[in-house]
Amino acid sequence: MRLLYRDATGAICLTDDLYANIPRYAILSHRWGSDEVTFQDISDGTGRRKSGYRKILFCGKQAQRDGLSHFWVDSCCIDKKNAVELQEAINSMFCWYRDAVKCYVYLEDVSWPTTLHTPPLEKKRKRDDMETSHIAQPTAPPWQEAFSESLWFSRGWTLQELLAPALVQFFSKEGTFLGDKLSLEQLICNVTGIPVGALRDGRLPNFSDDEKYSWMDRRQTTREEDMAYALLGILNVRMRLDYGEGRTAAFNRLRKKTNKLVSDPKIEACLKDLRITDPRLDKKRIEETKGGLLADAYRWVLDNEAFKQWRYSGDGQLLWVKGDPGKGKTMLLCGIINDLSASTNSADPKTGTVLSYFFCQATDSRLNNAVAVLRGLIYMLVDQQPTFISHIRKKYALAGKQLFEDINAWAALTEILRSILKDPSLQSIYLIIDALDECGTTSSQQSADLTRLLRFISQNSNLPRVNWIISSRNLPSIEEGLVKARQKVSLSLELNAKSISEAVAIYICHKVNELAELKGYNNKIRCDVHDYLLSHANDTFLWVALVCQALAETSRLNTLSKLRKFPPELGDLYRRMMAYILESEDATLCKDILAILACLVNLPDDFSDDESLLKIIGLCGSFLTLRQRTIYFVHQSAKDFLLQDTPNNILPSGQQDLHYTIFSRSLQSMSENLRRDIYELHAPGFPIDKVKQPSPDPLAPIRYSCIYWIGHLCDCSHTKVSKDLHDNGLVETFLLENYLYWLEALSLLRSTSSGVLSIIKLEGVLQEHISILANLVRDGRRFIQYYKAVIESYPLQIYASCLIFTPTQSQIQRHFQKQRPRWIITKPVMDDGWSACLTTLEGHSNDWVCLVAWSNDGRLASGSEDKTIKIWDPTTGYCIVTLEGHSGRVCSVAWSNDGRLASGSDDKTIKIWDPTTGHCIATLEGHSGWVGSIAWTNDGRLASGSNDKTVKLWDPTTGYCIATLEGYSNAIDLKSLILPGDIDTISSDYLICLPRAIGPAVSSVLGEKIAIGCFSGRVLLLRFSEDSPIV
């Protein structure tokens, strides 16, 4: 490196190249202007005339004041005409900043003259001699707003200049000292989003590569490749520079350096587990099913004003394509995808533009939920840009396939996709979701999944470089869900009737030509079919497709007579199809199939082959279609028609009778098929994650029944099902003979939690019954709740540990005692009845649980030494979400009245979480010791107590510390301020002594329930009678 110094005459000169014995030096950080002093200017002495020379003078004078004779300025100490020197300099620059004695940041857009200089953040506050606490109110310096908005914080190269040096000092354009990195760290943290820990330790030992990449998100560089090159030192990487390769290619090379991306079997396994479908194949299938994509039928949208506004008016745009069923929304999006694909060539990494899409389908269980949408989008992104695997790798290494499938899948996938969307290597990204209104298998799930997706889309629609397209029916719920999405554009197909009409006309010509070739139409028939379709289509693609499908199966001689029987409206067409079914000799079979949709009961044996399945579909008109031996509705509107417009045709006895039929057939089918060790695992210790589904799968015929039989029972007519709920009825007989086998099946189906909810629902139906069945169900509920963690992890432990340690008077114990292992000779002596512990929540690592807290709506949060917070549904024992982000043990958690969660940690921070999404809303930094206690105020502020002997009051919205209470002589525990009641008023009659073996650490009370966190990592739940006070 070369350094600047003043010679004997006072002129600023350059040293020779220095390789060793480099003197102590200061270094300048600044934003480059248009008139900077270059290496050649210093060499020939012409730099004085340039405006940038004053920054060099400033740096030299400040270094002299600090006793340093040498200093370095990037604009003039590197010969940029020498490519070899430029390569070496950029690869070494982080080290040069790190080794500097001081770094001076010259802020040209912050003005604070020396005459006004009062460094408020450097003043020492007078401390009260009294030992009582007082409130210290910090005053914001006058230049703070300009400092926070300085463009210096937006430049890519200044990131390493902020992080690398140990001592960074900030100066106004007049040369006034404003403060250093330490005194301004909280302000810098708020401006940049970089954690205080990173500002304090330039070695960055505790931060992942993904976190380091994220710090570049909001920064820019003049040359696009420099976005990657400016991270070299931060990532401890040396790399050849290749200006002209483009930002994406530069980042890909950088990630290969940091991630060592090679042909890694683990990466291939990750992609395989992530893949639920390949949306590119779905698109191809949809186009083929609908007769091919016609460019002339969608090209109109490319010239549509709403579309052009979305595409060309800037980043962060959301386009909502909305229209009635059958108007061609899906094919329109297929056409848009084709057009966008031309500008997002994934084979050329220099484009830096990526396209990902997903087609929701309500009739396909793989493609009709929010988790599936994110899995599809992420799969396409990673498949196109393998470097994105770095956003998944760490989580996948810990969780495996369960990362994408368990109860926390939504939280994990949203975090992964958001991380990808912020990847600095992206120049732009297009995300397209078709048929958003078809997300969810039931009305309740549809509402929940749709709400989740809309919230996620709205929250991320304003990210730079991210562009969304969604399509759906024109539903008020979707419009309401998009209220918070700014810069959104709506494209209504009904408001573009002329364009749709022309597109349908083009489609009709195409379909008629196909029919003419297939059936041998003469010109008259061709023209008659064309004219009839054109005059009756009502601008509906689906109507045309269904009519042409029927004509394809009609002889040429009957074409015109059958054609005229088709009504013009889509609903009328469905009614015509239904009438045709009712007139057929297979009407009863068809109605049964349409009613139960062929997935709730077993098909007859003579319908087991594809030919028979195709015959069934043919009998049911055009309502159904077959894909991979699974029957689906041809369109969501067909299902809606059957359930809403003609329920009496397919459900003449009403839905309650159908529910009873499914319930009774389910019990019969399960009784015939369930048995012990149905997968032949043999070993009681065989773990669920090693279970492979056998072929053929003995649970396949009863999979649906195992999960949903109680739901159908609850929806039956009370009069019809009452006899089955009596003692010795169908339900009691099934439970006495098959209860453990049913639990084993639920474990193998990964649906134990569904079983918990089901048995609780059944107990509710029987709550007014005083009967043997009611007691049996109550006992069964205690059994599955108490042993849920064991059952879902080791299916065959149901017959081992669960039976061995069950109370002696348990009905499950008595009825199934012959199922216990014969190889256990001496059995432990157990209590007669169930203990007060409802269930044990397991999921934290072996580290102890530090604190538990109830929310107002009955959820439970637990903080652990494993650095995580878990939120539980205490009814099912499900871990709803795991919150990760702290770098130390979680010492305290607290719920706000509006459902937010705050956590304090050994890492000296408080984090505020949105428990619904699992995202950290804010990180509050300011304590110098671990945060052992936190509490919300009624007005939504947050108080925190720390072993730094202070209490801080925070505004969670802004992240600012409102007040600091000082003067305490010990660590602060806020629990003393918020404990309900007085322990002296509690009678010893209600005192429970917890055994030492349990290892209780912390507890929390909600009504008659108490949760106890243990050093073992378990959380115990107990419930007491309502008239017993709890300590």
N, C-alpha and C positions, 0 to 999 in steps of 0.2 A: 504494500500500500504506500501511497504518498501522503504526506501531511503538509499543511500550510504553516508558515512561520514568518516573522518579520526579520528582515536583515538589519544590518547596522544603520542603514539609511531610513529605516521604518517602512520600507516597501514590503508588500506581501509576496512571498515567494513559495515555490514548491520544493520539497526535499527530493532527493533521488529516491528510487524504489527502495523500500525498507522490507527486509525479510526477517531480520532478527534485531534484538535490542531496540525495539520500538519505544520511543519515549512516551511518557504520560500525555494524554491528549484529550481535548474536548471535541464534541461532534455536534453538528447542526442538523435539526430536523425542520423541514419547511415544505410548503407547497410550491411547486415549480410554476413560474410565470413565463411570459413570452419573451422576456429579455434577460435570461440568466447568463452568468459569467461561465464560460467553458474552459476546458483545459488549455485550448489554444490561446484564449484571451489572456490567461495568467502567464503563459509561456512567453508571449510577445508583448506583454505589458499594456494591452489595449482594453482590459476589462473595466477600468475605472469609469468609462463613459456609459456603462450599462446600469439600468435601474437595479438589477440584482446585486450590484456590488455593495450596496448598503447592508445587505444581510451578511455578507462576508466580513465587513467591517464590524458589525455588531458582534458576530461570533468571536472575532479576534480580540475585541476589547473585553468581552465578558470572560473569555478564557484568561486574559491577562489579569483581570481582577481576582480570579480564582487561583492565581499562581501557576497557570499552565502556559507554556510557551508555544505549544503546538496545537493545532486544531484541524478538523477535517470537514469538508463540505462536498457533498456528492456531485454537485453540478460541475465542479472544476478540478476535482482530485482524480477523476477517471478519464482516460483518453478513450472516448466512446467510438472513435474512428478505428480503434484497434480491437477487432472482434475477439481476439484471444483474451485481451485484458478485460473487456466488458464481461465475457463469460466468467472469468475468475472473480471479478469484483462482485457481480450479482450473487454468485454462490458463496462469497465470503462476507457479504454485507452484514448479516445478522451478527456474526462474530465481531466485526468491527464496532458495531453499536454496543454490543455486550461488553467489550473490553474498554470502552471509553470511560474516563473518570466521571464526566458529566455529559448529559445530552441537553442541549438548549433547543426548546421548541419555540420557533418564531411564528406567532399567530398574526398574519397580516390583516385578518378581518376582525380582530379584537382591539379596540382602542381604549387605552387607559393611561393618560399622560402621567409622567413622573410627578408633576406638581399636585396631582390629586391622589397620589399613592398612599393608601393605607391598607396594608395586607391583612384584611379581617380574619382570614383563616389561620394566620400565623400568630395572632395575639394570644397571649396566655390569659385565660380567664382567672379572675381572682377567686380563690376558694374560700368558702365560709369556714371559719375556725370551729364552728359548731359541728357536732357529730351527727346532728339530724340531717335528713335529706333535704335537698332543694332542687328546683327546676332550672335547668340551663337552657335557654332558648337561643339557638344559633341564628345569626342574622345573615341573609344571603348577600354576598358582595355585589356591588352595582354592575360589574362586568359579567356576572354569571350567565345571563341570558345569551349574550354574544358569544361567550366561551362555549356554551352548550351547543350553539348553532354553527360553530366554526367549521368550515369546509375541511379543515385539517383532519377531523375525525371521519371524513367520508372517503379519504384516499386510501388506496390499497397498500402503497409502500409505507405509509406512516404506521401501519399496524405493528410491524416488527420494530419500528423506531420507538414505539410506546412500550413494548413488552421487553425488549432485549436489555436496555441499560438499567442498571440498579438505581441510578439517580437521574430522573428526568425533571427538568425545570421548565416552566411555562412563562413566556414573556409576551406582552402586548406589542403592537407594531411600533410603539414608541420606545420599546426596550424596558418597560416596567415589569418587574418581577411579580407574577400573580400567585405563585405557589408551586409546589412540586407534586410528583406523582403520589406521594404518600398523603400529603395534606388534602389533596383534591380527589382521593381515590373513590369516595362514594359518588361524587359528581361525575367522574369519568366512567364509573361503572354504570350509572343511570344513562349516560349518553351513548355508550358503546355496547352495553349488554355483556361486557367481559367481566367475569367474576373478580372480586377483589383479590382472591388467592392468586390468580394469574398475573395481576398487576404487581403483586408483591414479590413473586418469584419468577424471574424470566426464564428459568430452566423448564418451567411448566411440567413438573413431574407428575402431577395428579390429574392431568386432563387428557382425554382421548383425542385421537386424530379427528374424529367427527366433530368434537367440540371446537377444535382449532379451525377446522374448515368453516364452521358456522360463524366465526368471528369476522369472516370476510364477506358475509352476506350483504351487508348494507354499504359496502365500499365499491369504489370504481377506480379504474386505471385508464390512462390514455390509450395504451396498446392492450388489446384484449388478452394476449398471452400473459401479460404481467400479473393478472389476477391469480394465476397459478405460481408464477416465478416469485412473487412477493411472499409466498408461504414456505419457500425452500428452507430457510433457516429455522423457522418456527417448527417445522416438521423434522428438522435435523436430516435433511436430504440434500445431496448434491446431484445436479441434473444438467445435461446439455441444453442450451437454449436454442430454440428454433422459431424465430419470429416469422410469422406467416402461416404457422401450423393451425392457428385458431385456438380459441379458449378451450373448447371441449377436448381437443386432442392434447393440449398441454395438461389439462387436469387428468385426463386418462393416463398419461405417462406418469404424472405425479402420484396418482393413486396406486399405480402398479408398483411404484417405488415403495410407498408406505405400506401397502397391503400385500405386496409380493403375490399379485394375482397370477396364478398359474392354473393348469388343469387340475383343480383340487376336487377330489371326490366329495368332500364335505359341502362345497359350493353346489355341486350338482345335486346332492341330496337335499340341500336347502331349497333349490328351485323346484325340485320334484314335489317336496312337501308343500310348498307355497301354491303350486298350480292346482286350482280347482277347475279351471277350464282355460283354453287358449282363446281369447276373444277374437283373434284373427280367423280361427276356424269357425267360431260361431257366426261371424259376419259372412263367411263363405257359404255356410249352411243356410242362413236366412235368405241370402240372395238366390241360391239355387231353389229353395223351397217356394219362393215367391216368383219364380220364373225368370230370374236374372235381373240385373240392375241396368236400367236404361238411362244413358247419360242425358238424353234430351228431356227425360221426365223430371230430373232434379236440377238441371243447369240454371233454371230460373232463379234459384235461391242465391246463386253466386253474385247476381246483379241486384239482389234485394237490398234496399237501403238499410234495414235493420242489420242484416248480415254484414254489410260493408262497414257499418258503424262499429260493430263488434270487432271485426277483423283488423281494421286499419286505424282505429282511434287511440290505440295505446295499450299498455299492460293492464292486467287486473280486470279484464272484461268477463262478464258472464252473459251468455246468450241462452235464453229459455225459449225453445221451440214448443209451442202448445197447440193442441187441436183435438177434435173429437175422434173417437175410435174409427179406424179404417181409413183415415185421411192420408196415410203414407208417411207418418213421422219416422218410422224406422228406416225405410228405404231412402228417405231424404237425408238422414244422418249418414247412411252408408255412402251416399254420393258426396256429402261434405267431407267424410273421411278420405275418400279417394282424392279429392281435390287438395286437402291438406297434406296428404302423403307425398305429393309431388314436391312440397317444400320442406319435408322432414325426412330426408334420405338418411335412414339409420346406418346405411353402409358407409356413409361419408361422415366421420366424426367431426369434420370441420364445421358442419352446419350448426351443431350445438342445439338443434331443435328436435324435440322428441314428441311423439304422438302416442297416446294410450287411450283405450276406450273399453266400454263394457255394455253388453246388452242384457238388461233385466228381463226376466220372463216369469210371470206369476205362476205359470203352470209347471215350471221346472224347479224342484226344490234346491237344486245346485245354484240356481241363478236368480233367486228371489229374496235375498237378504242382504243387509248392509255389509256384513263381514265379507260375503262373496264378492261384492262390488270392489271393495278395497283390495282383496287378494288378486282379482283379475287385473286391476289397474297397475298394481305394484309388479305383478308377474311380467306384464308387457314391458314396463319400464326397465326392469332389471335384465330381461332377455335382450333388449336393444342396447343397453348400456351396462355391461357387466360390472363396471366400477361401482355402480349403485349397491352392489351386494354388501359393501362396507356399512351401509345403513341398517343392515339386517343381521350381519354376522355375529355380533356380540350377543344379542338377545337369543338368536337361534342356537348358539353354542350352549346356552344355559337351559333353554326350554325344549329344544328340538321341535318336532312336529306340533306339539301342544301349543306352541306360540301362536299358531294360526287357527287353532280349533277350540281352545278352552274358553272359560268364561271371560278371560281377560283379553281375548283376541281382538276385540274392537279397539280397546285402549292401546294395545301394542301396535296394531296396524295403522291407526291414525298417527301415532308418534313416528312410525317409520315413513309413511307417505309424506308427512309434513317435513321431515328431515330431508327427504329426497327433493321436495319442491324448493327447499332453500339451498340446495347444493349449488355452490358458486360456479360449477362448470356448465350449468345450464344457461343457454342464451334465451330460450323460450320453450314452453311446454304446453301442449294442448291435451286436455282431459275431457272425454266425452262419455256421458252416461245416457243411454236410451231407456225410455219407459220407466222413469223414476217412480211413477205411481204403481208399478207392479212389484214393488219391493215389500215382501211380507206374505206369509202363507195364510194368516188370519187377520181379521180387522185390527185386533190389538197389536199383533206383531207388526202389521203393516204401518200402523200409526207410529209405533216406537222406532222401527227401522227408518221410516221416512223422515221422522224428526231428527234422528241421528245424522243421516246423510245431509239433510238440508242445513243443519247447524254446522257440520264440517265444511260443506261447500261455501256457505256464507262467510265463515271465519277465514277461509283461505282463498276467497275470490279476489282479494285485494293484494295478494302477494305479487311482487314484481315478476314479470316474465311468465306468469301463470294465466292461462286462458281456458275457460270452461264452456262446454255446451251441454245442456241437459234437455231432454224432451219428456213430455208427459201430457196427460189430459189437462184441460183447463180447470184445475181444482183449486178452490179457495185455500185449502191447507198448504198447498205448495207456494201459492202467492204469499201467504202469511209467513212461511218459513224462509222466504227470500227477502223479507223486508230489510234485514240488516246488511244485505249484500249491496255494496255501492257499485256504481258504474255497470249496472245490469241492463240488458236490452231484451225486450220481448218480441218474438216473431210469432204472431198468431196466424195459423193457417186459414181460419175463417175470415180474417181481414185481408187475406190474399187470395180470395176466391177465384179471380180471373186466372192467376198463375196455376192454381191447383187444378182448375178446370182444363186448362191446356195440357197439363202434365197427365191427367187422367185420360184425355183424348189420345195422347201418344201411347199410353199404356194399353188402351183398348185396341189400337191399330196393331200393336205388337202381339197381343194375345189372340186376336182374330186371325192374324197370319199364321200363328202356330196351330190353331184349330183347323184352319183350312188345309194346311199341309198334312195334319194328322188324320183328319176325317175325310179329306178329298172333297171339300165344298166346291160347288161351282160358283160363278160370280154372283148369281142372285142370292144364294144362301149367305155367301160371305158379306154382301152388302146389307142384307136384312139383319144378320147378327150384329154387324158393326153399328148400324143405325139404332137398333133396339138398345144395345148397351150404352151408346152415347146419350140417348134420350132419357134413360132410366138410371144411370149410374149415380146421379146426385153428387158428383165429385168425390166418390168414395172408392178408393182402390180395392179395399177388402171385398166390397160387393161384387166388383168385376171379377176378382180372383175366384170367389166362391161360385159364381154363375159359370165361369169358364171351366172350373173343375168339374161341375155337374155335366156340362155339355160334352166334355171329353169322354164321359162314360155313357153318352147317349148316341144312339145310331143316327146316321145322317138323315134318314127319312123322318125321324121324329124331332129333329133339331128345332124347327120353327114352332111346332106345337108346344114343346116343353119350354122353350125360351119364353113364350108369352105368359107362362104360369108363374114366372119369377117376379115377385113384387119389387118396386123400386127402392124401398127403404131397407136399411140393414136389419132393423128389428123385424120388419115384415118378412124379410128373407129368412130370418131365423125361425119365425113362426111357420113359414111354408115348409122348411126343413123338418120342423117338429111334427107337423101334420103328416108329412110323408112317413116318418118313423111310426107314428101312431096307427097308420093304415096298413103297415107291413105285418106279415105273419110272425115276425120276431119282435113285436112291439114290447112285450113284457121283458124279454132279455135286454133289449136296448135301453128301456127305462131304468132297469136295475143298474146297468152299467153306467149310465149317465148320472144316476143318483149317487152312487157310491164311488164313481170315478175309477173303478177297477183297482184301487190301491188300498182300500180299507178291508177287503175280504179277499180270499184266495179265488182265483179263477178256476172254473171247472177243469178237470184233468184233460179233457179233449180240446182245450184252448191253450195248450202249453207251448205250441210252436208258433213261429212267426206267421205262417200262412193263416192259422186260426185267428191270431191277433189282428191281422189285416182284414179278415172277414168281419170281425167284430166292428172295426172302425168303419168298414163299408156299410154295415147295417145301421150305424149311428149317423148316417148322412155325412155332413162335412163338419161336424162338431169336434171331432177328435183327429189326432194325428199320432203316428208312432215314430219314436226315435230311440234307438238302442234298446229295443224290447220294453220300453216304458211308454205308456199311453198318456198323452197330454191334450189339453184343449187346444184347438187350432188358433185361438185368439182369446185374450182376456174378455173381450166383449161377449164371446159365446158363453163363457161361464156365467157372466153377469146376467145374461138373458135367461138362462136356465134357473138360476136361483131367485131372480127378482120378478121376471115377467111370466113364467109358466111353472111355478112351483107345484101347482095342483096336478100337472101332467105327469111329472116324474116323482112327486111326493104326495100321492093322493091321500095318505093317512096322516100327513103332517111330518114335520122334522123330528118331533119327539119320538114317534114310532120308529123312524129310521135310526135314531140314536140308540133306541132299545135293541133293534136288530143287530147293530154293530157291536153293542156291549155284550149281548148274549152269545153272538158268534165268536167274539174275541175270547170270552171265558172258555167256550168249548174248544176253540183252537189251541189256546194255551194249555189247557188241561191235557190235551192229546199230545202235545209236543214237548212241554217242559220236562226236564229231568235233571238229576244231579250231574255235575261235571259235563255239561252238554257239549263243550268243546274238547273234552278229553285231555285236560291239562294235567290231571293226576296229582301233582304236587300242591299242597295247600299254600306254599310260599311262592307260587308262580305269579310274577308281577304283571299288572295289566298292560304296561308299556311294551311287554314282550309277546303279548297275545297276538297271534295272526289269525285272521278270519279264515276258517276252513272252506273248502270248496267241494261239494255244495255246502252252503251255510245253513245249519239246522234252525237258526233263528230267523232266517229271511222271511218265512211265511208268517211269522208272528211278531216281527219287529214293531210294526205299527200298534198291534194289540197290546204289547207289553207296556208301551209308553202312554197310550191314550185311552185304555179301557175304562178307567175311573172317570175320566172327563166325559165320556159318552154316557156313563151311568148317571152322572150328576145332571146331564141335560135331558134325561128321560122324563116321561110323565110319571109323577109320584104314584099315581094310581097303578100304573102298569108295573113299576119296578118294586113296589112295596113288598110283594111276596118274596122277592129275591133277597130282601134285607132282613127278613125274619130269621130267627134261629133255625138252623138246619137248611137254610135257603142256599141258592146258588153261590152267593158271595162267601158265606161262612165255609161251605164245603171246599171252595177253591182255595181259600186262605189256609185252612187246616191241612190241605194236602200239598199245596204248591207254593206257600209263601216264601220259603227260603230259595226255592228254585227260581221264583220270579225275581227276587233280589239278585241272585247270581246273574240272571239274564240282563237285568238293568245295568249291572256292573260291566258286563261284556259289551253292552251297547253304549257305554259311557253316558248313561242317563240316570245315575243314582240320585242326583238332585231332583230330577223330574219325579222319581219315585217318592221322595220325601214330600214334595208338594202334593202329589196324588193321594198319599195316605192321610195327609192332614186334611185334604178336601173331603175324603171319605169319612173321616172322623167328624167333620162338621155336619155332614148329612145325617150322621147317627147321634148327634149330640143330645137329642131329646129322647133317645131310646135307652132304656135300662134293660140290657139284654146281654147274652153271651157274646153275640157278634160285636156289640159296642165295646165291651171289655177287651175282646180279642184285637180289634182294630186299634184301640188305645195302646195296648201292649205292643202291637206291631209298630206303631209310630214311635214309641220310646226305643224300641230295638234298632230301627233304621237310623234314627237321629243319633243315638249313642255310638253306633259303630259305623257311621257313614264313611269316615276317613279310611277305616280298614277295608270296608266292603268295596269302595271304588278303587282301591289300590291293589287288593289281592282278592279276586272273586271267590276263591275257595276257602278263605278264612271264615266265611259265613258258618261253615260246618265245624270249624276248629275254635279259634279264640273267641269268636262271637258267642257260640253256644256255651263254651267252658266258663266264661266270666259273666254270663247272664244271671240275674237273681233267680233263686231256686223256685220262687212262686210265679215266675213269668210263664204265661200260657205258651209262648213260643218255645221256651225251654222244655216244658213238659211234653208238648206235642211232637217235638222234633229231637228228643233226647237220643233216639236211636241213630241219629245222623252224626253224633259226636265221634271223634277218632277213637278207635278201639285200642290204639297204641298208647293212650294215656291211661295209666292204671289208677293213679291217685289224683283225684280232682280237687282243686282248691275249694275251700269252704266259702260260699258266697252269702251275702245278705238275702233276706227273704224277698224284699221289694226293691224297686228302682231307687237310686239315690236322687238327690235334688239336682244333680248335674244333668242338664238337658242334652248337651252335646259338647264335644271338644273340637275346637277349630284348629286345624293344623295346616301349616303352609310356610310359616317362618322357618328359617334355618335353625340349627341347634342353639343359636344365640338366644338369650332370654328376652322375653317381652317386657318392655320398660313401662308401658302405659296403655290403658284402654279407655275409650270414651264413647258414650252413646250419643247419637244424633236425635233430634226431636221426632224424626219419623221412624225410629227404631233400628237404624243401621248401627253397626259397631265398628269403630276404628281401633287398630292396635299398632303401636310403634315398637320397634324392636332394635336390638343391638346389631341386627343384620343390615341396618341402614335403610330399611324400607318401612312403609306404612301400608297396612292391608285394611280394606274395608269389606266387612262381612255382611251377608244376609244370615242372621242368627237362626232363622227358621229352617233353611235348607243346609246351613253350614257352608254355603258357597262363598268363596272369596270373589267379591264382585270386581274388584280392581286392586292392583298393586301399584303403589306410588313410589317411584324411584327417582333419586336426584340428590339426596344428601350424601356427603362423603364421610360422615361419622354416624354413630348410633343415634337413633331417634329417641330423645329424652322426654318429649311431651307432645301431646296432640289435643286439639280443642275444636269443637264444632261451633260455627256461628248460627244465629237464628235463621239465616236464609240459606243454610245448607253448605256453606263453604267450610273447608277444613284447613286448619293451620297446624304446623309442626315445627318444633324446635329441636336442635341437634347439637351434638358434640362439635360439629364443624363451624359453630359460632353463628349460624344463620337461622332465620325463620323462613319457612316456605308456606305459601298460600296456594291451595289446590282447588281445582274444580273436580269434585269426585265423580261427576257424570262422565267426563272425558278422560280423567286421569292426568290432565295436564297441569303443570305448575304455572299458576297465574302470575306470581310475583315471588321474588327472593329478597328478603329484607336483611341487610348487612349493616353492622354497626357495633355489635357486642364484641368484646375482646376475649370473652370466655364462653364456655358451653352454655346453651340456652336450656335451662332445666324446667322452665314452667312458662306457660302461656295461657291467656284468658281473653275472651272477647267481651267487649262492653256492649250494653244494650243498643247503643247507637252505631254499632258496626266497626268501632276501632279495636285495635289489638294491643294488649299489654304483654310484655315479655320480661321474665326475670332470669338473671344469669349469675354465674359464679364470678363475674367481674364486679359483683357487688352493686349493680345498677338495675333499675327497672326502666324500660323504654316504652313509650306510648307511640303507636304507629298509625298512620293513615294507610290502610291496605290498598286503596285505590291508586295513590301516587307512589307508594313505597317510601315516603318520607317519614323520618322520625320526628314526631310532633314535639315530644318532650323527653328529657332524660332525668330520672330521679336518682340522685347520688347521695352518698354518705352512709350507706349501709356497711356494717362491719362483717357481714357473712354473705354467702350465696343466697339468692332470693328464691323462695318457693311460693308462687302465687296461690297454690292450693289452699293455703291457710286463709285466703281471702274469699274463697268461693265454696267452701265445704257447706252443704246444707245441714241445718239443724245443729244441735248440741249433743255431743256424745254422752254427756252426763245425764241426759234425760232418758236414755235408752235403758230398759230393764234388762237385767242379766238373764231373764227368762228366755230372751230371744238371741242370746249370744251363741255364736258358732265358732269353735276353735278349729282353725285349718291345720291339718296335719303337716308336720315339717317336710314330709316326703313330697307333698304337692309343690313346695317351693314357691309360695305366692309372692309376687313382686308388687303388683299394682291392682287396683280395682275401680269399677265404675258402676253406678246404680241408675236404673231406669225403671220407675214404677216398682213392680214386685220382682224385677229381675236384677241380678247382679252378675257382672262379668269380672273374672279374675285372671290377670296375666301372670304367667309363671316363668321362673328362671329356665325351665326346660324348653321354652319356646311355644308352649300350649296356651290357649285361652279357654277357660272353663266358664260355662253358662249355668246359673242356678236360678230357680224360680220359687218364690215363697207365697204363702197365702196373703191375700190382700190386706188383712188386718194385722200383719206382723211387720213392725218397722225393721228396716235393714241397716246393719252397720257394716 
